[in-house]
Amino acid sequence: MPLVVDHDAVRHDILMALQECIKEKPLTNITLRDIAKAAGMPHSKLLYYFKDKKDLMKSYVLFTRDYMSEKCVEWFLDNSPEDFATKIDYINAFMEYVATGKVGENRPNATTQTYVLAHYDPEIAILVQQEFWDWKDTMEQCLKMVYGDSIGENEAEAMMILISGTFICNYNRALTGNINSNIMGYIGNLAKA
């Protein structure tokens, strides 16, 4: 009987192999051979699933988009605003999740590198822009679950700036982590000053 291969599962495994490669060198320096080796497959087999590196990069951006949106929605569904003293405490808890994640969560670790890649590649740029638009729409819907219709795309975009900045700083280990539990409070201090 022929072996049945789950095409999507193999593609996902290859994307995870890319993640492993990113631990060793920048996205732009990783070759398909590096990824194939990390995936434990011949280069020719990888090319069956992705026609070239650009195809793989585009798939990675889409994977990132779906992952981030899914995790945001999950957090908002799993955490009720009623379990927090105030709505600001609720959003602080969300931002702490953004900053630290959950134990065992395998976040896409090249997200910030795709932002740079988008500057040089128009196709990747369109995908990254779409990623942000989709993610912003998701964030808007999540915020409306808490705040109602008084919240719109501008507040969602502000959250995207905070989230993206947190990811970039965490990726580069530029944050102390001292404010992770009260990010919104410290921003509020600026509004009061």
FISEBA-224079 format. One record per residue: x, y, z of N, C-alpha, C, CB in turn; residue number from 1; residue in three letters; chain. Coordinates in pm, 1 decimal, m for minus. Glycine has a CB too. Layout:
! residues N
       nxx       nyy       nzz      caxx      cayy      cazz       cxx       cyy       czz      cbxx      cbyy      cbzz   nr  rest  kette
         X         Y         Z         X         Y         Z         X         Y         Z         X         Y         Z  NUM   ala      A
...
! end
This chain:
! residues 193
       nxx       nyy       nzz      caxx      cayy      cazz       cxx       cyy       czz      cbxx      cbyy      cbzz   nr  rest  kette
      84.9    m116.9       0.0       0.0       0.0       0.0      90.4     124.6       0.0     m97.1      m0.9     123.2    1   met      A
      60.0     222.7     m84.9     145.3     342.5     m92.1     134.2     425.8      34.8     107.7     428.2    m214.0    2   pro      A
     243.1     491.3      68.4     249.3     577.9     185.1     169.0     705.2     156.6     397.1     611.8     221.7    3   leu      A
      78.2     739.7     246.4      m1.2     861.2     232.5      70.9     972.7     307.6    m147.5     840.9     286.8    4   val      A
     102.2    1079.2     235.9     174.7    1191.3     294.3      81.3    1310.2     307.5     298.4    1228.0     209.0    5   val      A
      79.1    1366.9     425.2       0.6    1487.7     449.1      83.1    1606.6     399.1     m36.8    1503.4     602.3    6   asp      A
      47.8    1654.9     280.9     121.1    1762.7     214.5     135.1    1885.3     304.9      51.0    1801.8      84.3    7   his      A
      25.5    1924.8     369.4      28.2    2042.8     455.9     118.6    2021.6     577.4    m113.2    2077.7     501.7    8   asp      A
     117.2    1900.4     632.4     201.9    1871.4     748.7     350.0    1878.9     711.0     168.7    1732.1     806.4    9   ala      A
     385.2    1828.1     593.2     525.0    1834.6     549.1     565.3    1979.5     525.2     546.4    1750.8     420.5   10   val      A
     478.3    2057.5     462.5     507.9    2200.4     442.0     528.9    2270.6     576.1     393.3    2269.3     363.2   11   arg      A
     445.6    2238.2     674.4     460.1    2297.3     807.5     593.3    2256.0     869.9     342.8    2255.2     898.6   12   his      A
     629.6    2130.1     855.9     758.5    2082.9     908.4     874.8    2159.0     844.4     774.5    1931.3     883.7   13   asp      A
     862.0    2187.5     717.1     967.7    2262.9     647.6     974.5    2405.5     701.6     942.6    2264.6     494.1   14   ile      A
     859.5    2465.9     726.6     858.5    2601.0     785.7     921.8    2599.8     925.4     713.4    2655.8     793.5   15   leu      A
     898.2    2492.2    1000.2     960.1    2480.9    1132.8    1111.1    2459.8    1120.1     896.3    2364.6    1212.7   16   met      A
    1153.4    2390.3    1015.3    1297.5    2375.1     989.3    1358.9    2511.2     958.0    1322.8    2275.9     871.8   17   ala      A
    1286.7    2593.9     883.2    1332.6    2730.5     857.2    1351.4    2805.0     989.1    1232.2    2806.1     766.1   18   leu      A
    1256.0    2788.9    1080.8    1267.8    2852.7    1212.7    1396.7    2809.5    1283.1    1145.4    2818.1    1300.4   19   gln      A
    1429.3    2682.0    1273.1    1551.3    2631.8    1336.4    1675.2    2696.6    1272.5    1558.8    2477.0    1324.4   20   glu      A
    1672.6    2710.8    1142.4    1785.1    2772.5    1071.3    1804.5    2917.7    1112.6    1763.6    2764.2     920.3   21   cys      A
    1694.9    2985.4    1141.6    1699.5    3126.5    1177.5    1772.5    3147.0    1310.5    1557.6    3183.9    1185.4   22   ile      A
    1778.1    3043.7    1391.7    1852.0    3053.3    1517.8    2002.3    3066.9    1492.9    1824.0    2930.2    1605.5   23   lys      A
    2046.3    3020.7    1375.4    2189.4    3017.4    1345.2    2237.0    3132.5    1256.6    2222.9    2887.9    1279.0   24   glu      A
    2149.7    3179.5    1166.6    2192.0    3287.6    1076.5    2071.8    3364.8    1024.6    2273.2    3231.3     958.6   25   lys      A
    2096.4    3483.5     969.9    1986.4    3568.1     920.9    1909.5    3501.8     806.7    2040.8    3703.2     874.5   26   pro      A
    1785.6    3540.0     796.7    1695.4    3486.7     695.3    1754.6    3494.7     554.7    1563.8    3561.1     699.6   27   leu      A
    1816.6    3605.5     523.2    1869.7    3625.2     388.1    1988.7    3533.4     357.7    1911.2    3770.2     369.8   28   thr      A
    2055.3    3482.8     460.9    2171.5    3395.9     440.7    2136.9    3247.3     442.4    2274.5    3423.9     546.5   29   asn      A
    2012.9    3214.9     469.9    1971.7    3074.8     476.8    1942.1    3025.0     335.7    1847.1    3057.4     569.4   30   ile      A
    1996.2    2909.4     302.9    1972.2    2849.8     171.4    1865.9    2741.2     182.5    2103.3    2791.7     112.4   31   thr      A
    1811.4    2703.2      68.9    1716.7    2592.2      68.8    1784.5    2463.3     114.8    1656.3    2573.5     m71.1   32   leu      A
    1911.4    2449.6      83.8    1985.7    2331.0     130.2    1995.4    2329.2     282.8    2127.8    2328.0      68.1   33   arg      A
    2015.8    2446.7     344.2    2017.0    2455.1     491.1    1883.3    2407.4     548.0    2046.4    2600.6     537.5   34   asp      A
    1776.1    2455.7     488.2    1642.0    2422.3     536.4    1613.9    2273.6     515.3    1535.2    2508.1     464.4   35   ile      A
    1650.4    2221.6     399.9    1629.6    2078.9     371.6    1705.5    1993.5     473.6    1675.8    2044.2     227.0   36   ala      A
    1827.1    2031.7     503.5    1907.6    1957.1     601.6    1839.3    1959.8     738.1    2051.2    2016.3     611.9   37   lys      A
    1792.7    2078.4     779.2    1724.9    2090.6     908.2    1594.4    2011.3     911.0    1697.3    2237.3     939.3   38   ala      A
    1531.2    1997.9     794.8    1405.3    1922.0     784.3    1430.2    1772.5     769.9    1323.2    1971.8     665.4   39   ala      A
    1557.4    1734.9     751.7    1590.8    1593.4     737.4    1543.8    1534.0     606.2    1532.0    1515.8     850.4   40   gly      A
    1557.5    1612.4     500.5    1513.8    1565.5     368.8    1610.9    1613.7     263.3    1370.6    1614.2     336.7   41   met      A
    1612.6    1547.0     148.7    1696.7    1596.3      39.9    1642.2    1728.1     m15.8    1706.3    1491.1     m72.0   42   pro      A
    1732.8    1806.7     m70.5    1697.7    1934.5    m132.0    1589.5    1916.0    m237.8    1821.7    1999.9    m194.2   43   his      A
    1599.8    1810.2    m315.5    1502.3    1785.1    m422.8    1361.6    1762.3    m367.4    1545.3    1663.8    m506.0   44   ser      A
    1351.9    1700.5    m250.1    1220.0    1678.2    m189.0    1160.8    1810.7    m142.2    1230.2    1578.9     m70.2   45   lys      A
    1244.2    1897.9     m85.7    1196.3    2028.4     m43.1    1137.5    2104.1    m162.6    1310.5    2109.6      22.2   46   leu      A
    1204.3    2091.8    m277.1    1156.7    2160.9    m398.1    1023.0    2105.7    m449.1    1261.5    2149.8    m508.4   47   leu      A
     986.0    1987.7    m404.5     854.2    1935.1    m437.7     746.1    2014.9    m364.5     844.8    1784.9    m401.7   48   tyr      A
     778.9    2061.7    m244.1     681.6    2132.7    m160.8     685.7    2284.4    m177.9     704.9    2098.8     m16.6   49   tyr      A
     802.2    2337.0    m209.7     819.6    2480.9    m234.4     904.6    2495.2    m359.1     885.9    2554.5    m111.3   50   phe      A
     854.9    2570.9    m457.8     925.9    2575.9    m586.3    1060.6    2647.6    m578.2     839.4    2644.2    m689.4   51   lys      A
    1073.2    2741.0    m480.8    1199.4    2812.5    m462.4    1196.2    2881.6    m326.5    1223.7    2916.1    m577.7   52   asp      A
    1303.1    2951.8    m292.9    1312.3    3017.4    m162.4    1204.8    3124.6    m146.9    1451.2    3079.3    m143.5   53   lys      A
    1176.5    3195.6    m253.3    1075.1    3300.8    m245.6     938.3    3241.2    m211.5    1067.9    3378.8    m378.8   54   lys      A
     906.9    3128.3    m272.4     781.4    3059.2    m243.1     776.2    3021.0     m94.9     766.0    2933.2    m332.4   55   asp      A
     887.3    2973.2     m42.4     894.9    2935.9      98.4     878.8    3059.5     186.8    1028.5    2865.0     128.5   56   leu      A
     944.1    3169.6     151.6     933.5    3293.4     229.7     789.5    3345.3     230.6    1028.3    3401.1     173.1   57   met      A
     725.1    3340.3     115.5     585.9    3384.8     107.4     498.5    3297.7     197.8     534.9    3379.6     m39.4   58   lys      A
     524.2    3168.8     198.2     448.4    3078.2     285.0     474.8    3107.6     431.7     483.5    2932.6     254.0   59   ser      A
     598.3    3145.7     462.8     632.5    3179.2     601.0     557.6    3304.6     646.7     784.4    3199.8     615.2   60   tyr      A
     549.1    3404.7     559.8     475.2    3526.6     594.5     327.4    3492.7     618.7     489.2    3633.7     481.5   61   val      A
     270.6    3408.3     534.3     130.6    3367.8     552.8     113.4    3288.2     682.3      82.5    3284.0     432.3   62   leu      A
     208.1    3200.7     709.7     205.7    3124.2     835.1     208.8    3219.3     954.2     325.2    3025.3     841.8   63   phe      A
     295.5    3319.4     948.4     307.2    3418.1    1055.6     175.1    3491.8    1075.2     420.1    3518.2    1025.0   64   thr      A
     117.0    3534.3     964.8     m11.3    3606.3     972.0    m116.3    3521.7    1042.2     m60.3    3644.7     830.8   65   arg      A
    m130.8    3398.5     997.2    m232.9    3311.2    1053.6    m205.1    3280.2    1200.4    m241.4    3182.0     973.6   66   asp      A
     m79.3    3255.8    1232.4     m41.5    3221.6    1369.0     m72.2    3337.0    1464.1     107.5    3185.1    1376.0   67   tyr      A
     m27.1    3456.5    1427.2     m44.4    3571.5    1515.3    m192.1    3604.8    1535.4      29.2    3692.7    1458.9   68   met      A
    m268.8    3602.7    1427.8    m411.8    3631.4    1440.5    m480.5    3525.9    1527.0    m478.3    3637.7    1301.4   69   ser      A
    m447.8    3400.9    1502.3    m508.0    3291.0    1578.7    m476.4    3303.9    1727.6    m458.1    3155.3    1525.9   70   glu      A
    m351.2    3333.9    1760.7    m311.4    3344.1    1901.7    m377.1    3463.2    1970.2    m159.2    3355.3    1913.3   71   lys      A
    m393.1    3574.0    1898.1    m462.6    3690.0    1955.8    m607.5    3653.7    1988.2    m457.8    3811.0    1858.6   72   cys      A
    m674.8    3593.6    1892.3    m814.0    3555.2    1912.7    m824.7    3456.8    2029.4    m872.9    3493.0    1783.7   73   val      A
    m736.4    3356.4    2031.6    m737.1    3258.5    2140.5    m723.0    3326.9    2275.4    m624.8    3156.5    2121.6   74   glu      A
    m629.1    3422.8    2285.6    m608.6    3489.1    2414.3    m735.6    3560.8    2456.9    m490.9    3588.2    2406.7   75   trp      A
    m797.0    3635.5    2366.9    m917.1    3710.1    2402.4   m1034.0    3617.7    2435.9    m955.8    3803.0    2288.9   76   phe      A
   m1043.6    3503.6    2368.1   m1151.1    3408.6    2399.5   m1126.5    3335.2    2531.0   m1166.0    3307.5    2286.7   77   leu      A
   m1000.1    3310.0    2561.5    m964.9    3235.3    2683.5    m961.2    3322.0    2808.9    m830.6    3169.2    2665.5   78   asp      A
    m961.1    3453.2    2793.1    m948.8    3544.3    2906.9   m1065.5    3642.0    2907.6    m814.4    3620.6    2902.2   79   asn      A
   m1147.8    3631.3    3008.0   m1265.6    3717.5    3018.1   m1230.2    3849.6    3086.5   m1378.3    3645.9    3095.5   80   ser      A
   m1279.9    3960.1    3032.2   m1255.5    4089.9    3098.0   m1308.3    4092.9    3241.8   m1320.7    4202.7    3017.1   81   pro      A
   m1410.7    4013.0    3268.9   m1469.5    4009.4    3403.0   m1373.8    3952.8    3507.7   m1596.6    3927.3    3401.2   82   glu      A
   m1270.9    3883.1    3461.0   m1172.1    3825.1    3553.4   m1064.4    3926.2    3595.1   m1105.7    3703.6    3488.7   83   asp      A
   m1077.6    4049.7    3547.8    m978.9    4153.6    3577.2   m1048.9    4271.6    3642.7    m904.5    4198.4    3448.4   84   phe      A
    m976.5    4342.4    3728.9   m1035.7    4454.7    3802.1   m1081.0    4566.2    3707.8    m935.5    4510.2    3903.5   85   ala      A
   m1000.4    4592.9    3604.9   m1033.4    4699.4    3510.3   m1000.4    4653.5    3368.4    m956.7    4830.2    3545.0   86   thr      A
   m1050.7    4726.2    3272.1   m1018.7    4694.7    3132.6    m871.3    4719.8    3102.4   m1106.2    4777.5    3037.9   87   lys      A
    m812.5    4817.2    3169.8    m669.5    4843.3    3148.6    m587.5    4726.0    3202.4    m626.2    4976.6    3217.8   88   ile      A
    m631.0    4665.3    3313.3    m562.9    4545.2    3364.2    m573.4    4431.1    3263.2    m623.1    4501.7    3500.4   89   asp      A
    m689.3    4423.8    3199.3    m713.1    4320.5    3097.4    m617.0    4338.3    2979.2    m860.1    4325.7    3048.0   90   tyr      A
    m607.8    4460.0    2927.5    m519.4    4485.7    2813.6    m373.0    4472.6    2856.2    m545.9    4626.6    2754.5   91   ile      A
    m341.6    4510.2    2979.4    m205.4    4488.2    3030.4    m172.4    4338.8    3030.1    m190.3    4546.4    3173.7   92   asn      A
    m267.0    4256.9    3070.6    m244.3    4111.4    3070.8    m222.6    4061.4    2928.7    m363.6    4036.9    3136.0   93   ala      A
    m297.8    4115.7    2834.0    m277.1    4077.4    2694.3    m137.5    4118.2    2648.4    m384.3    4141.7    2603.8   94   phe      A
     m97.0    4240.2    2679.6      35.9    4287.2    2637.6     147.5    4208.3    2706.5      51.5    4437.3    2668.1   95   met      A
     122.8    4164.4    2829.0     222.3    4079.2    2895.5     233.8    3946.3    2820.9     184.1    4054.8    3044.9   96   glu      A
     118.0    3893.7    2775.2     121.1    3772.3    2693.3     200.4    3797.7    2564.3     m23.4    3725.1    2660.0   97   tyr      A
     176.9    3911.8    2500.9     251.0    3947.0    2378.8     400.9    3948.3    2408.2     205.0    4085.6    2323.8   98   val      A
     438.6    4006.2    2520.5     580.1    4020.6    2554.6     645.9    3888.2    2592.5     595.3    4118.5    2668.3   99   ala      A
     572.1    3801.7    2662.5     635.9    3681.2    2716.9     587.6    3550.8    2656.3     614.4    3676.0    2863.1  100   thr      A
     465.3    3549.9    2602.3     410.7    3426.8    2545.1     376.9    3324.3    2651.0     508.1    3367.4    2446.9  101   gly      A
     336.5    3207.3    2603.8     306.9    3095.1    2692.8     422.8    2997.5    2688.9     174.3    3024.6    2652.8  102   lys      A
     437.3    2921.7    2793.2     540.9    2818.8    2797.6     515.0    2718.9    2685.4     543.9    2747.3    2936.6  103   val      A
     619.8    2689.6    2610.0     608.6    2591.8    2501.8     552.2    2646.5    2371.9     524.3    2479.6    2546.4  104   gly      A
     516.6    2772.4    2371.7     461.7    2832.8    2250.4     575.4    2854.9    2151.1     388.3    2967.2    2282.2  105   glu      A
     559.5    2804.5    2032.6     664.9    2813.2    1931.0     630.4    2924.8    1832.9     682.3    2677.2    1856.1  106   asn      A
     653.6    3047.0    1875.9     620.0    3163.5    1793.2     711.5    3173.4    1672.1     628.9    3292.3    1875.9  107   arg      A
     657.3    3225.4    1563.5     744.0    3251.1    1447.6     854.1    3349.3    1487.1     661.5    3307.0    1327.3  108   pro      A
     978.1    3306.1    1475.4    1086.8    3389.6    1524.6    1155.0    3472.5    1416.5    1187.9    3304.2    1591.6  109   asn      A
    1104.9    3467.9    1295.8    1163.9    3550.8    1190.2    1066.9    3658.0    1142.5    1207.0    3463.7    1072.3  110   ala      A
     961.9    3678.4    1218.7     861.2    3776.9    1179.4     924.7    3911.8    1151.5     754.8    3790.9    1287.8  111   thr      A
    1009.3    3957.5    1243.2    1069.6    4089.8    1225.1    1165.0    4091.2    1106.3    1143.6    4132.5    1352.1  112   thr      A
    1227.8    3978.4    1077.5    1315.9    3974.3     960.1    1235.4    3983.8     830.6    1399.8    3845.2     960.6  113   gln      A
    1113.2    3933.5     829.8    1031.4    3945.5     708.1     993.5    4090.4     682.8     904.5    3859.1     719.0  114   thr      A
     984.2    4171.5     790.1     953.5    4313.4     772.4    1064.9    4382.2     694.4     933.3    4382.2     908.9  115   tyr      A
    1188.1    4346.9     724.2    1302.2    4404.1     652.2    1305.2    4351.6     509.6    1434.9    4371.5     724.4  116   val      A
    1283.8    4222.6     493.1    1281.7    4161.4     361.1    1176.1    4229.0     271.7    1253.6    4010.0     372.9  117   leu      A
    1065.5    4267.0     331.5     957.5    4332.2     256.3    1002.2    4464.3     194.9     837.5    4356.1     346.9  118   ala      A
    1096.9    4528.6     256.4    1146.9    4656.0     203.2    1214.2    4636.1      67.1    1246.2    4720.3     302.3  119   his      A
    1271.0    4519.0      46.6    1349.0    4492.5     m74.7    1275.7    4407.0    m178.1    1477.5    4425.0     m37.5  120   tyr      A
    1165.3    4346.3    m139.2    1094.9    4254.8    m228.6     947.8    4295.2    m235.9    1109.4    4107.3    m180.5  121   asp      A
     901.9    4346.3    m350.7     764.2    4395.1    m361.9     657.6    4288.0    m332.7     742.4    4450.3    m500.4  122   pro      A
     681.6    4164.7    m372.2     582.9    4058.5    m345.0     572.2    4031.2    m195.7     620.9    3928.7    m419.4  123   glu      A
     685.9    4024.7    m128.9     685.5    4004.2      16.2     623.3    4126.1      83.3     829.9    3979.2      70.0  124   ile      A
     650.9    4245.0      31.6     594.3    4368.1      88.5     442.2    4363.1      86.9     643.9    4491.7      10.7  125   ala      A
     385.0    4320.2     m22.8     238.5    4310.7     m32.5     185.4    4211.8      70.5     195.3    4267.9    m175.1  126   ile      A
     253.6    4098.8      85.6     210.5    3998.5     183.6     221.7    4051.3     326.4     293.5    3870.7     168.8  127   leu      A
     329.5    4121.8     357.5     347.0    4176.7     492.0     241.1    4284.0     518.9     489.8    4235.6     509.0  128   val      A
     214.5    4368.9     420.0     108.5    4468.3     436.9     m25.4    4400.2     461.2      99.9    4559.7     313.7  129   gln      A
     m54.0    4297.2     383.7    m178.5    4222.8     402.1    m181.9    4156.2     539.3    m195.1    4117.3     291.5  130   gln      A
     m65.3    4107.1     582.7     m54.7    4046.9     716.4     m97.4    4148.5     822.0      90.6    3997.5     743.9  131   glu      A
     m45.3    4271.4     811.8     m80.6    4374.4     908.8    m228.0    4411.9     899.8       5.6    4497.6     888.0  132   phe      A
    m280.5    4425.0     779.3    m422.2    4460.3     765.0    m511.1    4352.0     824.7    m457.8    4482.2     616.8  133   trp      A
    m480.8    4227.3     794.5    m559.6    4116.8     849.5    m549.3    4112.3    1001.6    m513.5    3983.1     789.8  134   asp      A
    m426.9    4128.6    1050.3    m403.1    4125.0    1193.4    m472.3    4242.0    1262.2    m253.1    4127.0    1222.7  135   trp      A
    m470.3    4359.8    1197.8    m538.4    4477.0    1253.4    m689.3    4452.9    1259.1    m507.2    4603.3    1169.2  136   lys      A
    m746.5    4392.0    1153.8    m889.4    4359.7    1154.6    m922.4    4263.2    1268.1    m931.8    4299.2    1019.5  137   asp      A
    m836.3    4164.2    1286.4    m855.5    4069.0    1395.5    m849.6    4140.9    1529.7    m749.5    3957.2    1389.7  138   thr      A
    m749.6    4227.6    1545.4    m734.8    4302.5    1671.2    m856.3    4390.7    1695.4    m606.6    4388.5    1668.9  139   met      A
    m907.6    4453.8    1590.7   m1026.0    4539.0    1606.2   m1144.1    4457.2    1657.7   m1062.4    4606.6    1472.2  140   glu      A
   m1164.3    4339.5    1601.9   m1275.0    4253.7    1646.2   m1255.3    4209.9    1791.8   m1287.1    4129.6    1554.5  141   gln      A
   m1132.0    4177.4    1828.1   m1103.3    4138.0    1966.8   m1129.0    4253.9    2062.9    m957.4    4090.0    1980.0  142   cys      A
   m1085.2    4372.9    2026.7   m1105.6    4489.7    2112.6   m1254.3    4523.3    2125.6   m1028.9    4610.8    2057.2  143   leu      A
   m1330.1    4504.2    2018.6   m1474.6    4531.5    2023.9   m1545.7    4435.6    2118.3   m1536.3    4521.7    1883.8  144   lys      A
   m1492.4    4314.0    2133.2   m1552.0    4219.0    2228.4   m1543.0    4274.6    2370.9   m1481.0    4080.5    2219.7  145   met      A
   m1441.2    4354.6    2398.0   m1418.0    4408.5    2531.7   m1479.9    4547.4    2546.9   m1267.9    4414.4    2561.1  146   val      A
   m1457.2    4634.3    2448.7   m1493.3    4775.0    2461.1   m1620.2    4813.8    2385.1   m1380.2    4859.2    2413.4  147   tyr      A
   m1670.5    4727.0    2302.5   m1788.5    4760.0    2223.8   m1752.8    4836.8    2098.1   m1885.9    4840.0    2306.8  148   gly      A
   m1854.0    4887.7    2032.3   m1835.2    4953.3    1902.4   m1770.1    5091.5    1910.3   m1967.2    4965.8    1834.1  149   asp      A
   m1743.7    5139.6    2030.5   m1676.1    5269.7    2041.7   m1529.5    5258.6    1998.7   m1685.1    5323.1    2187.0  150   ser      A
   m1480.4    5136.9    1990.1   m1342.4    5111.4    1948.0   m1343.5    5079.6    1799.2   m1277.8    4994.4    2030.2  151   ile      A
   m1245.9    5131.6    1727.9   m1241.5    5109.4    1583.9   m1103.2    5077.7    1533.9   m1293.5    5228.8    1512.2  152   gly      A
   m1083.0    5103.5    1404.9    m956.7    5066.0    1342.5    m838.6    5148.3    1394.0    m967.5    5080.8    1192.9  153   glu      A
    m861.1    5270.5    1438.6    m749.4    5350.4    1489.5    m692.2    5291.6    1617.9    m794.0    5494.2    1513.9  154   asn      A
    m780.5    5248.1    1708.6    m734.2    5184.3    1831.5    m665.7    5051.0    1800.8    m851.8    5162.7    1928.3  155   glu      A
    m719.4    4979.6    1703.2    m657.2    4852.6    1662.2    m518.4    4878.6    1604.7    m745.8    4778.7    1557.7  156   ala      A
    m505.6    4983.6    1526.0    m374.8    5017.3    1468.9    m276.2    5057.4    1579.0    m388.8    5131.5    1365.7  157   glu      A
    m324.2    5131.0    1678.8    m237.2    5167.3    1791.1    m187.8    5040.9    1862.6    m312.2    5260.2    1890.8  158   ala      A
    m276.4    4944.6    1880.1    m235.3    4818.3    1942.4    m133.1    4745.5    1855.0    m357.9    4727.9    1967.2  159   met      A
    m150.7    4751.8    1724.4     m55.3    4686.4    1634.2      84.1    4747.7    1647.9    m103.5    4697.1    1488.4  160   met      A
      88.0    4878.8    1666.3     217.5    4945.9    1686.0     282.3    4895.3    1814.7     199.9    5101.0    1691.1  161   ile      A
     203.8    4887.7    1920.6     257.0    4837.1    2047.5     303.2    4691.7    2035.9     151.2    4849.0    2157.3  162   leu      A
     221.1    4609.1    1973.0     253.6    4467.1    1959.6     379.2    4448.5    1874.6     135.4    4390.3    1897.6  163   ile      A
     383.2    4515.8    1760.0     499.3    4502.2    1670.3     625.9    4551.6    1737.5     476.2    4579.5    1539.7  164   ser      A
     616.8    4664.2    1804.6     732.8    4716.5    1875.6     780.2    4620.9    1983.8     700.6    4851.5    1936.4  165   gly      A
     686.2    4560.1    2052.7     721.3    4462.6    2156.7     791.8    4343.0    2095.5     595.8    4416.6    2233.3  166   thr      A
     739.3    4292.9    1983.0     803.6    4179.6    1915.5     945.9    4214.5    1871.1     720.1    4135.8    1794.2  167   phe      A
     961.1    4330.9    1809.2    1093.1    4370.5    1758.7    1192.7    4383.1    1873.9    1083.9    4504.2    1680.9  168   ile      A
    1149.7    4449.3    1981.1    1240.8    4466.0    2095.1    1271.6    4332.5    2162.1    1180.7    4562.7    2197.4  169   cys      A
    1172.4    4246.5    2176.4    1197.1    4114.9    2236.0    1289.7    4031.7    2148.8    1065.4    4040.4    2258.1  170   asn      A
    1269.0    4037.7    2017.9    1352.1    3959.9    1925.9    1498.6    3998.8    1939.5    1305.4    3979.8    1781.1  171   tyr      A
    1521.3    4126.5    1962.1    1657.7    4177.4    1976.0    1703.6    4184.9    2121.5    1667.8    4314.2    1913.1  172   asn      A
    1622.2    4133.0    2210.5    1652.2    4134.2    2354.6    1681.6    4275.9    2403.6    1771.9    4042.2    2385.3  173   arg      A
    1605.6    4370.6    2353.0    1627.9    4511.0    2387.1    1540.4    4557.7    2503.1    1602.2    4598.1    2266.0  174   ala      A
    1454.0    4471.4    2552.3    1366.8    4509.5    2663.4    1416.0    4447.5    2793.0    1221.7    4467.0    2635.7  175   leu      A
    1392.8    4517.7    2903.0    1430.1    4463.7    3033.9    1326.8    4363.8    3082.5    1446.2    4576.4    3136.2  176   thr      A
    1203.2    4380.6    3037.3    1094.4    4297.1    3087.5    1033.6    4352.9    3214.8    1143.7    4156.6    3112.3  177   gly      A
    1090.7    4459.5    3267.9    1043.6    4516.6    3394.1     902.2    4572.1    3384.9    1137.2    4625.5    3438.9  178   asn      A
     858.6    4610.8    3266.4     726.5    4674.4    3254.0     622.7    4582.8    3189.5     738.1    4802.1    3172.7  179   ile      A
     656.4    4457.4    3161.8     567.1    4367.9    3088.6     427.7    4357.2    3149.1     627.8    4231.9    3081.4  180   asn      A
     415.3    4367.4    3279.6     284.3    4352.2    3341.9     206.0    4483.3    3349.5     300.4    4295.4    3480.2  181   ser      A
     265.9    4593.3    3305.4     196.3    4722.6    3314.0     232.1    4816.1    3198.2     229.2    4790.6    3446.3  182   asn      A
     243.8    4760.8    3079.3     279.3    4841.3    2962.0     180.5    4956.0    2942.5     283.5    4753.4    2835.9  183   ile      A
      52.5    4925.3    2950.3     m48.8    5028.5    2927.5     m46.2    5134.3    3037.5    m188.0    4965.4    2919.0  184   met      A
     m16.7    5094.5    3159.0      m7.3    5191.2    3268.8     102.8    5292.3    3245.2      16.5    5119.7    3400.5  185   gly      A
     216.5    5244.6    3196.7     327.1    5337.2    3170.1     297.2    5428.0    3050.8     456.4    5259.1    3145.0  186   tyr      A
     225.2    5376.5    2954.3     182.3    5462.6    2843.1      81.9    5565.1    2895.2     119.7    5377.9    2727.1  187   ile      A
      m5.3    5521.0    2984.7    m101.3    5612.3    3047.1     m32.5    5724.2    3123.4    m193.0    5535.9    3140.4  188   gly      A
      80.8    5691.8    3185.9     157.3    5795.7    3256.7     198.6    5906.9    3160.7     282.5    5734.8    3324.2  189   asn      A
     231.5    5869.7    3037.7     267.7    5972.0    2938.3     149.3    6062.2    2906.6     319.0    5906.0    2809.3  190   leu      A
      29.1    6003.2    2900.5     m90.4    6081.7    2870.2    m124.2    6177.6    2984.5    m209.3    5988.9    2842.5  191   ala      A
     m89.3    6138.4    3106.0    m118.9    6221.7    3223.3     m15.4    6332.8    3243.9    m125.8    6134.6    3348.1  192   lys      A
     104.7    6311.2    3193.6     215.1    6405.0    3220.0     195.0    6537.6    3149.4     347.7    6344.3    3176.9  193   ala      A
! end
